[in-house]
Amino acid sequence: MAPYCRFIRRRLGAYQDGELSPGARDRVDAHVRGCDACRAELTSLRRLRAALVIEPGDPPDAVWTAFWPQVRTR
């Protein structure tokens, strides 16, 4: 990995969160447009963020019915 890619990758989280100064954001944006590896890393970060905001549903009653007996036996 090129040294500048390491520099950029350390800033991708802040870039994604909108925490970079306008100049830094422009530099990261320009690099990501031209670097497939860093663009792929940014895509992975975006997928991770999307997965973290998914609200899990409530488990069915059968899960709770089985849960407590297992807790008691252990």
VOBA-1610 file (N, C-alpha, C; in pm, whole numbers, padded with zeros to 5 digits, always signed):
BEGIN
Met+00085-00117+00000Met+00000+00000+00000Met+00090+00124+00000Ala+00057+00218-00082Ala+00135+00341-00093Ala+00122+00423+00035Pro+00226+00496+00072Pro+00219+00577+00195Pro+00101+00674+00196Tyr+00070+00733+00081Tyr-00042+00828+00079Tyr-00174+00756+00101Cys-00185+00631+00055Cys-00307+00554+00081Cys-00324+00531+00231Arg-00215+00503+00301Arg-00224+00487+00447Arg-00273+00616+00512Phe-00221+00727+00465Phe-00262+00859+00516Phe-00411+00879+00493Ile-00457+00848+00373Ile-00599+00866+00338Ile-00687+00771+00417Arg-00648+00646+00428Arg-00732+00547+00497Arg-00753+00581+00644Arg-00655+00644+00706Arg-00674+00686+00846Arg-00779+00796+00857Arg-00809+00861+00749Arg-00906+00971+00750Arg-01042+00935+00691Leu-01058+00814+00643Leu-01184+00778+00578Leu-01304+00783+00672Gly-01285+00744+00797Gly-01396+00752+00893Gly-01442+00895+00914Ala-01346+00985+00932Ala-01379+01126+00949Ala-01440+01183+00821Tyr-01390+01138+00708Tyr-01444+01181+00578Tyr-01591+01140+00568Gln-01618+01016+00600Gln-01754+00963+00594Gln-01847+01037+00690Asp-01795+01075+00805Asp-01876+01142+00907Asp-01886+01293+00886Gly-01820+01346+00784Gly-01824+01489+00756Gly-01745+01571+00856Glu-01640+01513+00914Glu-01563+01579+01018Glu-01434+01644+00967Leu-01405+01633+00839Leu-01282+01692+00785Leu-01304+01836+00743Ser-01195+01911+00746Ser-01201+02048+00694Ser-01228+02041+00544Pro-01277+02149+00484Pro-01305+02145+00340Pro-01184+02105+00256Gly-01066+02155+00290Gly-00946+02121+00214Gly-00910+01974+00227Ala-00917+01922+00349Ala-00886+01781+00371Ala-00989+01693+00302Arg-01115+01734+00308Arg-01220+01658+00242Arg-01196+01653+00091Asp-01156+01765+00032Asp-01128+01769-00112Asp-01012+01676-00148Arg-00907+01672-00064Arg-00792+01585-00092Arg-00832+01438-00085Val-00909+01403+00018Val-00954+01264+00031Val-01045+01229-00086Asp-01136+01318-00120Asp-01229+01294-00229Asp-01154+01272-00360Ala-01055+01356-00388Ala-00977+01342-00511Ala-00901+01210-00513His-00844+01173-00401His-00768+01047-00396His-00860+00927-00414Val-00973+00928-00346Val-01066+00814-00352Val-01120+00797-00495Arg-01140+00906-00565Arg-01187+00896-00704Arg-01084+00825-00793Gly-00955+00841-00761Gly-00853+00782-00846Gly-00790+00654-00794Cys-00827+00611-00675Cys-00764+00493-00614Cys-00870+00386-00587Asp-00863+00278-00661Asp-00961+00171-00646Asp-00959+00110-00506Ala-00838+00091-00450Ala-00827+00027-00318Ala-00889+00114-00209Cys-00862+00243-00211Cys-00918+00332-00108Cys-01068+00351-00128Arg-01111+00351-00254Arg-01256+00359-00281Arg-01326+00235-00228Ala-01264+00119-00245Ala-01322-00005-00193Ala-01328-00002-00040Glu-01225+00052+00023Glu-01225+00065+00170Glu-01338+00156+00216Leu-01358+00267+00146Leu-01467+00359+00180Leu-01602+00291+00161Thr-01615+00214+00057Thr-01740+00139+00034Thr-01765+00041+00148Ser-01661-00025+00194Ser-01675-00118+00307Ser-01718-00045+00433Leu-01660+00071+00457Leu-01700+00151+00575Leu-01847+00192+00566Arg-01891+00228+00448Arg-02030+00268+00430Arg-02125+00149+00454Arg-02085+00032+00407Arg-02167-00088+00431Arg-02173-00120+00579Leu-02060-00107+00647Leu-02056-00133+00790Leu-02148-00036+00864Arg-02141+00091+00830Arg-02227+00190+00894Arg-02374+00156+00871Ala-02408+00118+00749Ala-02547+00084+00718Ala-02592-00037+00800Ala-02504-00133+00816Ala-02540-00252+00894Ala-02558-00220+01042Leu-02483-00124+01092Leu-02491-00089+01233Leu-02617-00012+01270Val-02680+00050+01173Val-02799+00129+01204Val-02929+00050+01184Ile-02918-00074+01138Ile-03037-00157+01121Ile-03090-00195+01259Glu-03215-00168+01281Glu-03278-00199+01409Glu-03318-00346+01410Pro-03265-00423+01503Pro-03304-00564+01508Pro-03448-00576+01557Gly-03518-00671+01504Gly-03657-00694+01545Gly-03663-00770+01676Asp-03779-00773+01735Asp-03799-00850+01857Asp-03801-00999+01823Pro-03738-01080+01905Pro-03741-01224+01878Pro-03880-01280+01903Pro-03912-01388+01836Pro-04044-01450+01858Pro-04055-01505+02000Asp-04175-01524+02046Asp-04198-01575+02182Asp-04130-01709+02207Ala-04116-01791+02103Ala-04053-01921+02119Ala-03908-01907+02167Val-03842-01801+02128Val-03704-01778+02173Val-03702-01757+02323Trp-03793-01674+02372Trp-03796-01647+02516Trp-03841-01770+02594Thr-03932-01846+02538Thr-03978-01967+02605Thr-03862-02065+02623Ala-03774-02074+02526Ala-03659-02164+02536Ala-03543-02103+02614Phe-03537-01971+02621Phe-03423-01903+02683Phe-03411-01930+02833Trp-03515-01905+02909Trp-03506-01917+03055Trp-03479-02058+03103Pro-03540-02161+03046Pro-03503-02296+03091Pro-03355-02326+03066Gln-03301-02277+02958Gln-03158-02299+02931Gln-03071-02225+03032Val-03114-02107+03070Val-03039-02031+03171Val-03040-02105+03304Arg-03155-02155+03342Arg-03168-02225+03470Arg-03085-02354+03473Thr-03077-02425+03363Thr-03000-02551+03363Thr-02851-02526+03363Arg-02808-02413+03321Arg-02664-02384+03320Arg-02625-02327+03453
//
